Amino acid sequence: MPLRDAIRWSDSHPTDTPESRLGRLLESAAGVERDLWILVAAAMLVDVTLTVHGRQLGLVEVNPIARHALGGFGVLGLYGLKGVALGLGGCCRLQLDDRYGALVPLGLAVPTLVAVCINCLLIAYTLA
């Protein structure tokens, strides 16, 4: 590419700034938003399953809200809590611009996946 064409190209494409990189990241994340919602739902189902299995092994739920839901309603209480979290996430998603929509399921997925990992480790340690 001749220098004159390179200069024209650079003028038509602004320099790479943190804002432009963030914009590209958010646009690419918007393309996987549906997959993130599926990941959140699956992780929540696995979390409930592991929680129930851990309780059968003698482990104790440390989250006081989840412990109260389990004590009062059993497994259905946990499913209810997960449903409320998904519902609130869905309501929050409706308030956001599409560029930021993937942040909601991502914000739900990260702590849920951390809880799944902790449950797996605790169950493995208990069984060892």
Secondary structure, DSSP 8 states (H G I E B T S, - for coil): --HHHHHHHHHHS----HHHHHHHHHHHHHTTHHHHHHHHHHHHHHHHHHHHHHHHTT-----HHHHHHHHHHTHHHHHHHHHHHHHHHHHHHHHS-GGGTTHHHHHHHHHHHHHHHHHHHHHHHHH-
